Amino acid sequence: MSELHDLTAIEQGASVRRGEVSPAELAVHYLDRVDDVGAFVTRTPELAVARAESLLPVPETAGPLFGVPTAIKDLNLTAGVRTTFGSAVFADYVPEVSDAVTLSVEAAGLVSLGKTSTPEFGSPCYTEPDGLPPAVTPWDRTRMAGGSSGGAAAAVAAGLVPLAQGSDGGGSIRIPASCCGLVGLKPTRGRISGFPMYGDVTGLATAGTLARTVRDAAAMLDVLAGRRVGDPAWAPPPSSTFLASCDGEPGRLRVARFVEPVIADAVVDAECVAAWEKASTLLASLGHEVEDIAVPMPREAVPTFETCWAVLTALSVVPPEKEGLLRPLTRWLSERGRAVSGPDFGLAIGAMRRFAADCLAILAPYDVVLTPTLAVPPLPVGAIRDDADPAGDFEAQKAFTPWTSAWNVTGMPAVSLPLHWTPSALPVGVMLAARPAEEALLLALAAQVEAASAWSDRRPPGW
């Protein structure tokens, strides 16, 4: 007998609209599903139930996810709800305003159950915040959920919420999606508003979605997408909903593929290569033309990306008297960022845009590009984190994630799909990226791939 959490998010929304279940009943069902995967840093049960009860009667204009539970990443501002940014420095910070992500979630009638765990300022590719349990994959609770949206991914994969929002500046949605056996979608640059802070001057980061199915991820993108007055840039609006694009035929596509790491001399695990080959074979069987290409971004782009990443970390304003609370990696990156002069930072942004333009020109003949998502399956907790050697920690992160940041540089939409599992039942993702602003095509292809595979029937232990 199936339970509410066995339904997809879209199925749950449909049940709410039919009156078969109330938003409050859904919220209580999920609030009762406490798990040990380190997903939440702050839970808000009273607020969630009150919010769910306020949604009745269901309006005729209710969207596909109206009344469905979700959660907000702890990097996103939530008025009246503690927002720590994954740092002890902000352990007691309660913002007075909500950001565009939170406002969009609320406007669509979703119900947040709390704030999902993230590493300090969302910087590392693992989620092991000080003083809190690490976020782990429910497929093996000794192994990491990835980062920086590790709490969000752990929550969805363990069935604590049906879908969740994340953010991605170098892979922070797609990395945990691969570790947790989920669909993780990073949309194109400018698709989702950065209101009201607009803090990423590099254009690397964006909000996105984590879900168990492509359609759920697309429906959540419909909730989050759209520009607000004052946005410095925005992506052109789609001709229809992103959810509707999942029912479209992608046609015969040209698929570029490469497996050589982009940003590090990483050794790629055989299971990750197998996942990539499996995806290639599947795409070819679906009628697409799959073609090997050389890495489209030169290794010379890596120091430029690192300069921008370090400056972004340094832009996290911390009171001088609290800098001692920062993690060693954050302090190390901030020191690197502060050492970059204003002119040098400007030159780095210009260089990064030129690297992006060259890469986009190389990829222009192709509809999508296929790579592994990660170089190895999910690692044991603590395998990367090294407080005694932050520089070594950073290099280990690059070796773990040698492809994901390339599509942050180019601004292309990219999705990690859970196409493969190791013999020991660890999930392994593959990554597809499309031309800027072509999420509709990417989602149509992802839905086609999902229909031809069997991942949606998989459940982790303890589900």
RAFENMO-V742695 format. One line per field, one symbol per residue. burial: # if it has 9 or more other C-alpha atoms within 8 Angstrom, else .. A space follows every 50 residues. Layout:
burial->???
This chain:
burial->....#.####.######...####.######.....#####..##..### ###.##.....#..###############..##########..##..### ######.######################....######.#.######## #############################################..... ..#########################...#..##......##.##.... ..######..###..#..#.###.##.###.###...###....#.##.. ##.##.########.......##..#.###########.#....#..##. ###.######..#..#############..#..#.##..#..##.##### ######################...######################### .........#...
